[in-house]
Amino acid sequence: MKYTNEASYQTALANGMRKVKEYPDKKNGISYAYAITRSEWEEIRRDHHVDY
């Protein structure tokens, strides 16, 4: 995501993601990549008792 995209950043954090990469981007200046592992996601699901 573009480094200034506050809404996407907040959504990523709310979904348990963390920044895994920062890289130069000709169009945006800097872009960030956020991710979550399957085990992290499953732990969140377990903790919140949500069935998907």
mmCIF entry with sequence, helices, sheets and N, C-alpha, C, O atoms, coordinates in Angstrom:
data_MODEL
# 
_entry.id   MODEL 
# 
_entity.id                         1 
_entity.type                       polymer 
_entity.pdbx_number_of_molecules   1 
# 
_entity_poly.entity_id                      1 
_entity_poly.type                           'polypeptide(L)' 
_entity_poly.nstd_linkage                   no 
_entity_poly.nstd_monomer                   no 
_entity_poly.pdbx_seq_one_letter_code       MKYTNEASYQTALANGMRKVKEYPDKKNGISYAYAITRSEWEEIRRDHHVDY 
_entity_poly.pdbx_seq_one_letter_code_can   MKYTNEASYQTALANGMRKVKEYPDKKNGISYAYAITRSEWEEIRRDHHVDY 
_entity_poly.pdbx_strand_id                 A 
# 
loop_
_entity_poly_seq.entity_id 
_entity_poly_seq.num 
_entity_poly_seq.mon_id 
_entity_poly_seq.hetero 
1 1  MET n 
1 2  LYS n 
1 3  TYR n 
1 4  THR n 
1 5  ASN n 
1 6  GLU n 
1 7  ALA n 
1 8  SER n 
1 9  TYR n 
1 10 GLN n 
1 11 THR n 
1 12 ALA n 
1 13 LEU n 
1 14 ALA n 
1 15 ASN n 
1 16 GLY n 
1 17 MET n 
1 18 ARG n 
1 19 LYS n 
1 20 VAL n 
1 21 LYS n 
1 22 GLU n 
1 23 TYR n 
1 24 PRO n 
1 25 ASP n 
1 26 LYS n 
1 27 LYS n 
1 28 ASN n 
1 29 GLY n 
1 30 ILE n 
1 31 SER n 
1 32 TYR n 
1 33 ALA n 
1 34 TYR n 
1 35 ALA n 
1 36 ILE n 
1 37 THR n 
1 38 ARG n 
1 39 SER n 
1 40 GLU n 
1 41 TRP n 
1 42 GLU n 
1 43 GLU n 
1 44 ILE n 
1 45 ARG n 
1 46 ARG n 
1 47 ASP n 
1 48 HIS n 
1 49 HIS n 
1 50 VAL n 
1 51 ASP n 
1 52 TYR n 
# 
_struct_asym.id          A 
_struct_asym.entity_id   1 
# 
loop_
_struct_conf.conf_type_id 
_struct_conf.id 
_struct_conf.pdbx_PDB_helix_id 
_struct_conf.beg_label_comp_id 
_struct_conf.beg_label_asym_id 
_struct_conf.beg_label_seq_id 
_struct_conf.pdbx_beg_PDB_ins_code 
_struct_conf.end_label_comp_id 
_struct_conf.end_label_asym_id 
_struct_conf.end_label_seq_id 
_struct_conf.pdbx_end_PDB_ins_code 
_struct_conf.beg_auth_comp_id 
_struct_conf.beg_auth_asym_id 
_struct_conf.beg_auth_seq_id 
_struct_conf.end_auth_comp_id 
_struct_conf.end_auth_asym_id 
_struct_conf.end_auth_seq_id 
_struct_conf.pdbx_PDB_helix_class 
_struct_conf.details 
_struct_conf.pdbx_PDB_helix_length 
HELX_P HELX_P1 AA1 GLU A 6  ? ALA A 14 ? GLU A 6  ALA A 14 1 ? 9  
HELX_P HELX_P2 AA2 ARG A 38 ? HIS A 48 ? ARG A 38 HIS A 48 1 ? 11 
# 
_struct_conf_type.id          HELX_P 
_struct_conf_type.criteria    ? 
_struct_conf_type.reference   ? 
# 
_struct_sheet.id               AA1 
_struct_sheet.type             ? 
_struct_sheet.number_strands   2 
_struct_sheet.details          ? 
# 
_struct_sheet_order.sheet_id     AA1 
_struct_sheet_order.range_id_1   1 
_struct_sheet_order.range_id_2   2 
_struct_sheet_order.offset       ? 
_struct_sheet_order.sense        anti-parallel 
# 
loop_
_struct_sheet_range.sheet_id 
_struct_sheet_range.id 
_struct_sheet_range.beg_label_comp_id 
_struct_sheet_range.beg_label_asym_id 
_struct_sheet_range.beg_label_seq_id 
_struct_sheet_range.pdbx_beg_PDB_ins_code 
_struct_sheet_range.end_label_comp_id 
_struct_sheet_range.end_label_asym_id 
_struct_sheet_range.end_label_seq_id 
_struct_sheet_range.pdbx_end_PDB_ins_code 
_struct_sheet_range.beg_auth_comp_id 
_struct_sheet_range.beg_auth_asym_id 
_struct_sheet_range.beg_auth_seq_id 
_struct_sheet_range.end_auth_comp_id 
_struct_sheet_range.end_auth_asym_id 
_struct_sheet_range.end_auth_seq_id 
AA1 1 ARG A 18 ? ASP A 25 ? ARG A 18 ASP A 25 
AA1 2 GLY A 29 ? ALA A 35 ? GLY A 29 ALA A 35 
# 
loop_
_atom_site.group_PDB 
_atom_site.id 
_atom_site.type_symbol 
_atom_site.label_atom_id 
_atom_site.label_alt_id 
_atom_site.label_comp_id 
_atom_site.label_asym_id 
_atom_site.label_entity_id 
_atom_site.label_seq_id 
_atom_site.pdbx_PDB_ins_code 
_atom_site.Cartn_x 
_atom_site.Cartn_y 
_atom_site.Cartn_z 
_atom_site.occupancy 
_atom_site.B_iso_or_equiv 
_atom_site.pdbx_formal_charge 
_atom_site.auth_seq_id 
_atom_site.auth_comp_id 
_atom_site.auth_asym_id 
_atom_site.auth_atom_id 
_atom_site.pdbx_PDB_model_num 
ATOM 1   N N  . MET A 1 1  ? 0.836   -1.172  0.000  1.00 0.00 ? 1  MET A N  1 
ATOM 2   C CA . MET A 1 1  ? 0.000   0.000   0.000  1.00 0.00 ? 1  MET A CA 1 
ATOM 3   C C  . MET A 1 1  ? 0.882   1.236   0.000  1.00 0.00 ? 1  MET A C  1 
ATOM 4   O O  . MET A 1 1  ? 2.028   1.197   0.446  1.00 0.00 ? 1  MET A O  1 
ATOM 5   N N  . LYS A 1 2  ? 0.343   2.316   -0.498 1.00 0.00 ? 2  LYS A N  1 
ATOM 6   C CA . LYS A 1 2  ? 1.057   3.583   -0.467 1.00 0.00 ? 2  LYS A CA 1 
ATOM 7   C C  . LYS A 1 2  ? 1.285   3.998   0.983  1.00 0.00 ? 2  LYS A C  1 
ATOM 8   O O  . LYS A 1 2  ? 0.387   3.870   1.815  1.00 0.00 ? 2  LYS A O  1 
ATOM 9   N N  . TYR A 1 3  ? 2.459   4.483   1.280  1.00 0.00 ? 3  TYR A N  1 
ATOM 10  C CA . TYR A 1 3  ? 2.824   4.786   2.667  1.00 0.00 ? 3  TYR A CA 1 
ATOM 11  C C  . TYR A 1 3  ? 1.932   5.820   3.332  1.00 0.00 ? 3  TYR A C  1 
ATOM 12  O O  . TYR A 1 3  ? 1.894   5.882   4.560  1.00 0.00 ? 3  TYR A O  1 
ATOM 13  N N  . THR A 1 4  ? 1.224   6.624   2.579  1.00 0.00 ? 4  THR A N  1 
ATOM 14  C CA . THR A 1 4  ? 0.337   7.630   3.162  1.00 0.00 ? 4  THR A CA 1 
ATOM 15  C C  . THR A 1 4  ? -1.116  7.158   3.283  1.00 0.00 ? 4  THR A C  1 
ATOM 16  O O  . THR A 1 4  ? -1.976  7.932   3.705  1.00 0.00 ? 4  THR A O  1 
ATOM 17  N N  . ASN A 1 5  ? -1.401  5.920   2.927  1.00 0.00 ? 5  ASN A N  1 
ATOM 18  C CA . ASN A 1 5  ? -2.768  5.411   2.936  1.00 0.00 ? 5  ASN A CA 1 
ATOM 19  C C  . ASN A 1 5  ? -3.150  4.957   4.348  1.00 0.00 ? 5  ASN A C  1 
ATOM 20  O O  . ASN A 1 5  ? -3.064  3.775   4.683  1.00 0.00 ? 5  ASN A O  1 
ATOM 21  N N  . GLU A 1 6  ? -3.564  5.906   5.150  1.00 0.00 ? 6  GLU A N  1 
ATOM 22  C CA . GLU A 1 6  ? -3.887  5.668   6.557  1.00 0.00 ? 6  GLU A CA 1 
ATOM 23  C C  . GLU A 1 6  ? -5.034  4.669   6.725  1.00 0.00 ? 6  GLU A C  1 
ATOM 24  O O  . GLU A 1 6  ? -4.982  3.827   7.622  1.00 0.00 ? 6  GLU A O  1 
ATOM 25  N N  . ALA A 1 7  ? -6.054  4.745   5.892  1.00 0.00 ? 7  ALA A N  1 
ATOM 26  C CA . ALA A 1 7  ? -7.202  3.840   6.019  1.00 0.00 ? 7  ALA A CA 1 
ATOM 27  C C  . ALA A 1 7  ? -6.786  2.389   5.796  1.00 0.00 ? 7  ALA A C  1 
ATOM 28  O O  . ALA A 1 7  ? -7.199  1.507   6.549  1.00 0.00 ? 7  ALA A O  1 
ATOM 29  N N  . SER A 1 8  ? -5.990  2.136   4.790  1.00 0.00 ? 8  SER A N  1 
ATOM 30  C CA . SER A 1 8  ? -5.533  0.764   4.531  1.00 0.00 ? 8  SER A CA 1 
ATOM 31  C C  . SER A 1 8  ? -4.625  0.272   5.644  1.00 0.00 ? 8  SER A C  1 
ATOM 32  O O  . SER A 1 8  ? -4.686  -0.895  6.029  1.00 0.00 ? 8  SER A O  1 
ATOM 33  N N  . TYR A 1 9  ? -3.793  1.148   6.158  1.00 0.00 ? 9  TYR A N  1 
ATOM 34  C CA . TYR A 1 9  ? -2.903  0.805   7.270  1.00 0.00 ? 9  TYR A CA 1 
ATOM 35  C C  . TYR A 1 9  ? -3.720  0.390   8.488  1.00 0.00 ? 9  TYR A C  1 
ATOM 36  O O  . TYR A 1 9  ? -3.428  -0.634  9.105  1.00 0.00 ? 9  TYR A O  1 
ATOM 37  N N  . GLN A 1 10 ? -4.727  1.160   8.836  1.00 0.00 ? 10 GLN A N  1 
ATOM 38  C CA . GLN A 1 10 ? -5.561  0.850   9.996  1.00 0.00 ? 10 GLN A CA 1 
ATOM 39  C C  . GLN A 1 10 ? -6.326  -0.458  9.792  1.00 0.00 ? 10 GLN A C  1 
ATOM 40  O O  . GLN A 1 10 ? -6.486  -1.230  10.737 1.00 0.00 ? 10 GLN A O  1 
ATOM 41  N N  . THR A 1 11 ? -6.796  -0.711  8.582  1.00 0.00 ? 11 THR A N  1 
ATOM 42  C CA . THR A 1 11 ? -7.504  -1.952  8.285  1.00 0.00 ? 11 THR A CA 1 
ATOM 43  C C  . THR A 1 11 ? -6.578  -3.150  8.432  1.00 0.00 ? 11 THR A C  1 
ATOM 44  O O  . THR A 1 11 ? -6.960  -4.171  9.002  1.00 0.00 ? 11 THR A O  1 
ATOM 45  N N  . ALA A 1 12 ? -5.354  -3.020  7.912  1.00 0.00 ? 12 ALA A N  1 
ATOM 46  C CA . ALA A 1 12 ? -4.385  -4.111  8.032  1.00 0.00 ? 12 ALA A CA 1 
ATOM 47  C C  . ALA A 1 12 ? -4.115  -4.434  9.497  1.00 0.00 ? 12 ALA A C  1 
ATOM 48  O O  . ALA A 1 12 ? -4.120  -5.602  9.885  1.00 0.00 ? 12 ALA A O  1 
ATOM 49  N N  . LEU A 1 13 ? -3.880  -3.415  10.307 1.00 0.00 ? 13 LEU A N  1 
ATOM 50  C CA . LEU A 1 13 ? -3.614  -3.634  11.735 1.00 0.00 ? 13 LEU A CA 1 
ATOM 51  C C  . LEU A 1 13 ? -4.824  -4.252  12.432 1.00 0.00 ? 13 LEU A C  1 
ATOM 52  O O  . LEU A 1 13 ? -4.669  -5.145  13.264 1.00 0.00 ? 13 LEU A O  1 
ATOM 53  N N  . ALA A 1 14 ? -6.017  -3.786  12.100 1.00 0.00 ? 14 ALA A N  1 
ATOM 54  C CA . ALA A 1 14 ? -7.234  -4.303  12.722 1.00 0.00 ? 14 ALA A CA 1 
ATOM 55  C C  . ALA A 1 14 ? -7.444  -5.778  12.398 1.00 0.00 ? 14 ALA A C  1 
ATOM 56  O O  . ALA A 1 14 ? -8.098  -6.495  13.156 1.00 0.00 ? 14 ALA A O  1 
ATOM 57  N N  . ASN A 1 15 ? -6.893  -6.232  11.279 1.00 0.00 ? 15 ASN A N  1 
ATOM 58  C CA . ASN A 1 15 ? -7.019  -7.625  10.876 1.00 0.00 ? 15 ASN A CA 1 
ATOM 59  C C  . ASN A 1 15 ? -5.832  -8.472  11.313 1.00 0.00 ? 15 ASN A C  1 
ATOM 60  O O  . ASN A 1 15 ? -5.684  -9.612  10.872 1.00 0.00 ? 15 ASN A O  1 
ATOM 61  N N  . GLY A 1 16 ? -4.991  -7.924  12.174 1.00 0.00 ? 16 GLY A N  1 
ATOM 62  C CA . GLY A 1 16 ? -3.884  -8.685  12.734 1.00 0.00 ? 16 GLY A CA 1 
ATOM 63  C C  . GLY A 1 16 ? -2.621  -8.709  11.887 1.00 0.00 ? 16 GLY A C  1 
ATOM 64  O O  . GLY A 1 16 ? -1.680  -9.441  12.192 1.00 0.00 ? 16 GLY A O  1 
ATOM 65  N N  . MET A 1 17 ? -2.598  -7.919  10.838 1.00 0.00 ? 17 MET A N  1 
ATOM 66  C CA . MET A 1 17 ? -1.430  -7.904  9.965  1.00 0.00 ? 17 MET A CA 1 
ATOM 67  C C  . MET A 1 17 ? -0.328  -7.026  10.545 1.00 0.00 ? 17 MET A C  1 
ATOM 68  O O  . MET A 1 17 ? -0.566  -6.184  11.411 1.00 0.00 ? 17 MET A O  1 
ATOM 69  N N  . ARG A 1 18 ? 0.872   -7.245  10.047 1.00 0.00 ? 18 ARG A N  1 
ATOM 70  C CA . ARG A 1 18 ? 2.007   -6.417  10.434 1.00 0.00 ? 18 ARG A CA 1 
ATOM 71  C C  . ARG A 1 18 ? 2.817   -6.087  9.188  1.00 0.00 ? 18 ARG A C  1 
ATOM 72  O O  . ARG A 1 18 ? 2.772   -6.811  8.193  1.00 0.00 ? 18 ARG A O  1 
ATOM 73  N N  . LYS A 1 19 ? 3.552   -4.992  9.255  1.00 0.00 ? 19 LYS A N  1 
ATOM 74  C CA . LYS A 1 19 ? 4.356   -4.581  8.104  1.00 0.00 ? 19 LYS A CA 1 
ATOM 75  C C  . LYS A 1 19 ? 5.515   -5.548  7.955  1.00 0.00 ? 19 LYS A C  1 
ATOM 76  O O  . LYS A 1 19 ? 6.281   -5.762  8.894  1.00 0.00 ? 19 LYS A O  1 
ATOM 77  N N  . VAL A 1 20 ? 5.641   -6.130  6.771  1.00 0.00 ? 20 VAL A N  1 
ATOM 78  C CA . VAL A 1 20 ? 6.706   -7.100  6.529  1.00 0.00 ? 20 VAL A CA 1 
ATOM 79  C C  . VAL A 1 20 ? 7.755   -6.595  5.543  1.00 0.00 ? 20 VAL A C  1 
ATOM 80  O O  . VAL A 1 20 ? 8.843   -7.160  5.440  1.00 0.00 ? 20 VAL A O  1 
ATOM 81  N N  . LYS A 1 21 ? 7.418   -5.523  4.816  1.00 0.00 ? 21 LYS A N  1 
ATOM 82  C CA . LYS A 1 21 ? 8.368   -5.015  3.838  1.00 0.00 ? 21 LYS A CA 1 
ATOM 83  C C  . LYS A 1 21 ? 8.070   -3.556  3.528  1.00 0.00 ? 21 LYS A C  1 
ATOM 84  O O  . LYS A 1 21 ? 6.916   -3.131  3.478  1.00 0.00 ? 21 LYS A O  1 
ATOM 85  N N  . GLU A 1 22 ? 9.134   -2.807  3.324  1.00 0.00 ? 22 GLU A N  1 
ATOM 86  C CA . GLU A 1 22 ? 9.044   -1.414  2.888  1.00 0.00 ? 22 GLU A CA 1 
ATOM 87  C C  . GLU A 1 22 ? 9.971   -1.299  1.678  1.00 0.00 ? 22 GLU A C  1 
ATOM 88  O O  . GLU A 1 22 ? 11.130  -1.712  1.732  1.00 0.00 ? 22 GLU A O  1 
ATOM 89  N N  . TYR A 1 23 ? 9.456   -0.741  0.598  1.00 0.00 ? 23 TYR A N  1 
ATOM 90  C CA . TYR A 1 23 ? 10.291  -0.671  -0.592 1.00 0.00 ? 23 TYR A CA 1 
ATOM 91  C C  . TYR A 1 23 ? 10.014  0.589   -1.392 1.00 0.00 ? 23 TYR A C  1 
ATOM 92  O O  . TYR A 1 23 ? 8.916   1.141   -1.336 1.00 0.00 ? 23 TYR A O  1 
ATOM 93  N N  . PRO A 1 24 ? 11.029  1.047   -2.146 1.00 0.00 ? 24 PRO A N  1 
ATOM 94  C CA . PRO A 1 24 ? 10.839  2.230   -2.992 1.00 0.00 ? 24 PRO A CA 1 
ATOM 95  C C  . PRO A 1 24 ? 9.860   1.915   -4.120 1.00 0.00 ? 24 PRO A C  1 
ATOM 96  O O  . PRO A 1 24 ? 9.849   0.813   -4.668 1.00 0.00 ? 24 PRO A O  1 
ATOM 97  N N  . ASP A 1 25 ? 9.058   2.890   -4.443 1.00 0.00 ? 25 ASP A N  1 
ATOM 98  C CA . ASP A 1 25 ? 8.037   2.734   -5.476 1.00 0.00 ? 25 ASP A CA 1 
ATOM 99  C C  . ASP A 1 25 ? 8.055   3.998   -6.327 1.00 0.00 ? 25 ASP A C  1 
ATOM 100 O O  . ASP A 1 25 ? 7.846   5.093   -5.806 1.00 0.00 ? 25 ASP A O  1 
ATOM 101 N N  . LYS A 1 26 ? 8.298   3.865   -7.606 1.00 0.00 ? 26 LYS A N  1 
ATOM 102 C CA . LYS A 1 26 ? 8.405   5.039   -8.484 1.00 0.00 ? 26 LYS A CA 1 
ATOM 103 C C  . LYS A 1 26 ? 7.149   5.906   -8.460 1.00 0.00 ? 26 LYS A C  1 
ATOM 104 O O  . LYS A 1 26 ? 7.239   7.133   -8.496 1.00 0.00 ? 26 LYS A O  1 
ATOM 105 N N  . LYS A 1 27 ? 5.994   5.277   -8.399 1.00 0.00 ? 27 LYS A N  1 
ATOM 106 C CA . LYS A 1 27 ? 4.731   6.024   -8.439 1.00 0.00 ? 27 LYS A CA 1 
ATOM 107 C C  . LYS A 1 27 ? 4.399   6.667   -7.087 1.00 0.00 ? 27 LYS A C  1 
ATOM 108 O O  . LYS A 1 27 ? 3.961   7.816   -7.038 1.00 0.00 ? 27 LYS A O  1 
ATOM 109 N N  . ASN A 1 28 ? 4.610   5.925   -5.989 1.00 0.00 ? 28 ASN A N  1 
ATOM 110 C CA . ASN A 1 28 ? 4.171   6.373   -4.662 1.00 0.00 ? 28 ASN A CA 1 
ATOM 111 C C  . ASN A 1 28 ? 5.291   6.860   -3.750 1.00 0.00 ? 28 ASN A C  1 
ATOM 112 O O  . ASN A 1 28 ? 5.021   7.365   -2.661 1.00 0.00 ? 28 ASN A O  1 
ATOM 113 N N  . GLY A 1 29 ? 6.511   6.722   -4.166 1.00 0.00 ? 29 GLY A N  1 
ATOM 114 C CA . GLY A 1 29 ? 7.639   7.079   -3.316 1.00 0.00 ? 29 GLY A CA 1 
ATOM 115 C C  . GLY A 1 29 ? 8.078   5.904   -2.466 1.00 0.00 ? 29 GLY A C  1 
ATOM 116 O O  . GLY A 1 29 ? 9.185   5.390   -2.627 1.00 0.00 ? 29 GLY A O  1 
ATOM 117 N N  . ILE A 1 30 ? 7.209   5.480   -1.561 1.00 0.00 ? 30 ILE A N  1 
ATOM 118 C CA . ILE A 1 30 ? 7.460   4.317   -0.715 1.00 0.00 ? 30 ILE A CA 1 
ATOM 119 C C  . ILE A 1 30 ? 6.158   3.522   -0.631 1.00 0.00 ? 30 ILE A C  1 
ATOM 120 O O  . ILE A 1 30 ? 5.074   4.095   -0.526 1.00 0.00 ? 30 ILE A O  1 
ATOM 121 N N  . SER A 1 31 ? 6.278   2.218   -0.677 1.00 0.00 ? 31 SER A N  1 
ATOM 122 C CA . SER A 1 31 ? 5.124   1.347   -0.478 1.00 0.00 ? 31 SER A CA 1 
ATOM 123 C C  . SER A 1 31 ? 5.442   0.354   0.619  1.00 0.00 ? 31 SER A C  1 
ATOM 124 O O  . SER A 1 31 ? 6.602   0.018   0.858  1.00 0.00 ? 31 SER A O  1 
ATOM 125 N N  . TYR A 1 32 ? 4.395   -0.111  1.284  1.00 0.00 ? 32 TYR A N  1 
ATOM 126 C CA . TYR A 1 32 ? 4.525   -1.071  2.363  1.00 0.00 ? 32 TYR A CA 1 
ATOM 127 C C  . TYR A 1 32 ? 3.748   -2.332  2.005  1.00 0.00 ? 32 TYR A C  1 
ATOM 128 O O  . TYR A 1 32 ? 2.717   -2.278  1.334  1.00 0.00 ? 32 TYR A O  1 
ATOM 129 N N  . ALA A 1 33 ? 4.262   -3.459  2.465  1.00 0.00 ? 33 ALA A N  1 
ATOM 130 C CA . ALA A 1 33 ? 3.544   -4.725  2.344  1.00 0.00 ? 33 ALA A CA 1 
ATOM 131 C C  . ALA A 1 33 ? 3.222   -5.213  3.748  1.00 0.00 ? 33 ALA A C  1 
ATOM 132 O O  . ALA A 1 33 ? 4.101   -5.265  4.609  1.00 0.00 ? 33 ALA A O  1 
ATOM 133 N N  . TYR A 1 34 ? 1.970   -5.568  3.980  1.00 0.00 ? 34 TYR A N  1 
ATOM 134 C CA . TYR A 1 34 ? 1.507   -6.101  5.259  1.00 0.00 ? 34 TYR A CA 1 
ATOM 135 C C  . TYR A 1 34 ? 1.060   -7.534  5.050  1.00 0.00 ? 34 TYR A C  1 
ATOM 136 O O  . TYR A 1 34 ? 0.563   -7.883  3.980  1.00 0.00 ? 34 TYR A O  1 
ATOM 137 N N  . ALA A 1 35 ? 1.236   -8.368  6.070  1.00 0.00 ? 35 ALA A N  1 
ATOM 138 C CA . ALA A 1 35 ? 0.855   -9.775  5.942  1.00 0.00 ? 35 ALA A CA 1 
ATOM 139 C C  . ALA A 1 35 ? 0.508   -10.350 7.309  1.00 0.00 ? 35 ALA A C  1 
ATOM 140 O O  . ALA A 1 35 ? 0.790   -9.762  8.353  1.00 0.00 ? 35 ALA A O  1 
ATOM 141 N N  . ILE A 1 36 ? -0.109  -11.513 7.258  1.00 0.00 ? 36 ILE A N  1 
ATOM 142 C CA . ILE A 1 36 ? -0.415  -12.288 8.457  1.00 0.00 ? 36 ILE A CA 1 
ATOM 143 C C  . ILE A 1 36 ? -0.225  -13.755 8.079  1.00 0.00 ? 36 ILE A C  1 
ATOM 144 O O  . ILE A 1 36 ? -0.588  -14.168 6.978  1.00 0.00 ? 36 ILE A O  1 
ATOM 145 N N  . THR A 1 37 ? 0.340   -14.533 8.986  1.00 0.00 ? 37 THR A N  1 
ATOM 146 C CA . THR A 1 37 ? 0.508   -15.952 8.704  1.00 0.00 ? 37 THR A CA 1 
ATOM 147 C C  . THR A 1 37 ? -0.797  -16.691 8.981  1.00 0.00 ? 37 THR A C  1 
ATOM 148 O O  . THR A 1 37 ? -1.674  -16.192 9.686  1.00 0.00 ? 37 THR A O  1 
ATOM 149 N N  . ARG A 1 38 ? -0.904  -17.860 8.427  1.00 0.00 ? 38 ARG A N  1 
ATOM 150 C CA . ARG A 1 38 ? -2.098  -18.676 8.671  1.00 0.00 ? 38 ARG A CA 1 
ATOM 151 C C  . ARG A 1 38 ? -2.235  -18.969 10.167 1.00 0.00 ? 38 ARG A C  1 
ATOM 152 O O  . ARG A 1 38 ? -3.333  -18.889 10.718 1.00 0.00 ? 38 ARG A O  1 
ATOM 153 N N  . SER A 1 39 ? -1.134  -19.306 10.817 1.00 0.00 ? 39 SER A N  1 
ATOM 154 C CA . SER A 1 39 ? -1.226  -19.630 12.249 1.00 0.00 ? 39 SER A CA 1 
ATOM 155 C C  . SER A 1 39 ? -1.640  -18.403 13.066 1.00 0.00 ? 39 SER A C  1 
ATOM 156 O O  . SER A 1 39 ? -2.387  -18.544 14.034 1.00 0.00 ? 39 SER A O  1 
ATOM 157 N N  . GLU A 1 40 ? -1.176  -17.213 12.704 1.00 0.00 ? 40 GLU A N  1 
ATOM 158 C CA . GLU A 1 40 ? -1.598  -15.991 13.396 1.00 0.00 ? 40 GLU A CA 1 
ATOM 159 C C  . GLU A 1 40 ? -3.093  -15.753 13.196 1.00 0.00 ? 40 GLU A C  1 
ATOM 160 O O  . GLU A 1 40 ? -3.797  -15.389 14.138 1.00 0.00 ? 40 GLU A O  1 
ATOM 161 N N  . TRP A 1 41 ? -3.576  -15.957 11.977 1.00 0.00 ? 41 TRP A N  1 
ATOM 162 C CA . TRP A 1 41 ? -4.995  -15.771 11.678 1.00 0.00 ? 41 TRP A CA 1 
ATOM 163 C C  . TRP A 1 41 ? -5.847  -16.781 12.452 1.00 0.00 ? 41 TRP A C  1 
ATOM 164 O O  . TRP A 1 41 ? -6.890  -16.431 13.005 1.00 0.00 ? 41 TRP A O  1 
ATOM 165 N N  . GLU A 1 42 ? -5.392  -18.030 12.485 1.00 0.00 ? 42 GLU A N  1 
ATOM 166 C CA . GLU A 1 42 ? -6.145  -19.053 13.207 1.00 0.00 ? 42 GLU A CA 1 
ATOM 167 C C  . GLU A 1 42 ? -6.190  -18.742 14.701 1.00 0.00 ? 42 GLU A C  1 
ATOM 168 O O  . GLU A 1 42 ? -7.202  -18.994 15.353 1.00 0.00 ? 42 GLU A O  1 
ATOM 169 N N  . GLU A 1 43 ? -5.114  -18.202 15.243 1.00 0.00 ? 43 GLU A N  1 
ATOM 170 C CA . GLU A 1 43 ? -5.102  -17.826 16.658 1.00 0.00 ? 43 GLU A CA 1 
ATOM 171 C C  . GLU A 1 43 ? -6.104  -16.703 16.935 1.00 0.00 ? 43 GLU A C  1 
ATOM 172 O O  . GLU A 1 43 ? -6.799  -16.730 17.950 1.00 0.00 ? 43 GLU A O  1 
ATOM 173 N N  . ILE A 1 44 ? -6.179  -15.728 16.047 1.00 0.00 ? 44 ILE A N  1 
ATOM 174 C CA . ILE A 1 44 ? -7.158  -14.643 16.190 1.00 0.00 ? 44 ILE A CA 1 
ATOM 175 C C  . ILE A 1 44 ? -8.572  -15.212 16.150 1.00 0.00 ? 44 ILE A C  1 
ATOM 176 O O  . ILE A 1 44 ? -9.421  -14.846 16.963 1.00 0.00 ? 44 ILE A O  1 
ATOM 177 N N  . ARG A 1 45 ? -8.816  -16.104 15.204 1.00 0.00 ? 45 ARG A N  1 
ATOM 178 C CA . ARG A 1 45 ? -10.143 -16.732 15.095 1.00 0.00 ? 45 ARG A CA 1 
ATOM 179 C C  . ARG A 1 45 ? -10.489 -17.477 16.375 1.00 0.00 ? 45 ARG A C  1 
ATOM 180 O O  . ARG A 1 45 ? -11.606 -17.376 16.882 1.00 0.00 ? 45 ARG A O  1 
ATOM 181 N N  . ARG A 1 46 ? -9.512  -18.233 16.896 1.00 0.00 ? 46 ARG A N  1 
ATOM 182 C CA . ARG A 1 46 ? -9.729  -18.991 18.127 1.00 0.00 ? 46 ARG A CA 1 
ATOM 183 C C  . ARG A 1 46 ? -10.040 -18.065 19.291 1.00 0.00 ? 46 ARG A C  1 
ATOM 184 O O  . ARG A 1 46 ? -10.963 -18.317 20.065 1.00 0.00 ? 46 ARG A O  1 
ATOM 185 N N  . ASP A 1 47 ? -9.269  -16.996 19.412 1.00 0.00 ? 47 ASP A N  1 
ATOM 186 C CA . ASP A 1 47 ? -9.444  -16.054 20.521 1.00 0.00 ? 47 ASP A CA 1 
ATOM 187 C C  . ASP A 1 47 ? -10.775 -15.322 20.464 1.00 0.00 ? 47 ASP A C  1 
ATOM 188 O O  . ASP A 1 47 ? -11.325 -14.947 21.500 1.00 0.00 ? 47 ASP A O  1 
ATOM 189 N N  . HIS A 1 48 ? -11.294 -15.117 19.265 1.00 0.00 ? 48 HIS A N  1 
ATOM 190 C CA . HIS A 1 48 ? -12.537 -14.378 19.111 1.00 0.00 ? 48 HIS A CA 1 
ATOM 191 C C  . HIS A 1 48 ? -13.739 -15.284 18.848 1.00 0.00 ? 48 HIS A C  1 
ATOM 192 O O  . HIS A 1 48 ? -14.860 -14.800 18.694 1.00 0.00 ? 48 HIS A O  1 
ATOM 193 N N  . HIS A 1 49 ? -13.511 -16.583 18.796 1.00 0.00 ? 49 HIS A N  1 
ATOM 194 C CA . HIS A 1 49 ? -14.577 -17.559 18.586 1.00 0.00 ? 49 HIS A CA 1 
ATOM 195 C C  . HIS A 1 49 ? -15.446 -17.224 17.381 1.00 0.00 ? 49 HIS A C  1 
ATOM 196 O O  . HIS A 1 49 ? -16.674 -17.221 17.469 1.00 0.00 ? 49 HIS A O  1 
ATOM 197 N N  . VAL A 1 50 ? -14.802 -16.947 16.267 1.00 0.00 ? 50 VAL A N  1 
ATOM 198 C CA . VAL A 1 50 ? -15.515 -16.585 15.042 1.00 0.00 ? 50 VAL A CA 1 
ATOM 199 C C  . VAL A 1 50 ? -15.423 -17.764 14.074 1.00 0.00 ? 50 VAL A C  1 
ATOM 200 O O  . VAL A 1 50 ? -14.340 -18.302 13.846 1.00 0.00 ? 50 VAL A O  1 
ATOM 201 N N  . ASP A 1 51 ? -16.553 -18.160 13.511 1.00 0.00 ? 51 ASP A N  1 
ATOM 202 C CA . ASP A 1 51 ? -16.575 -19.208 12.488 1.00 0.00 ? 51 ASP A CA 1 
ATOM 203 C C  . ASP A 1 51 ? -16.679 -18.580 11.121 1.00 0.00 ? 51 ASP A C  1 
ATOM 204 O O  . ASP A 1 51 ? -17.642 -17.875 10.821 1.00 0.00 ? 51 ASP A O  1 
ATOM 205 N N  . TYR A 1 52 ? -15.685 -18.837 10.291 1.00 0.00 ? 52 TYR A N  1 
ATOM 206 C CA . TYR A 1 52 ? -15.704 -18.349 8.905  1.00 0.00 ? 52 TYR A CA 1 
ATOM 207 C C  . TYR A 1 52 ? -15.782 -19.506 7.962  1.00 0.00 ? 52 TYR A C  1 
ATOM 208 O O  . TYR A 1 52 ? -15.809 -19.310 6.747  1.00 0.00 ? 52 TYR A O  1 
# 
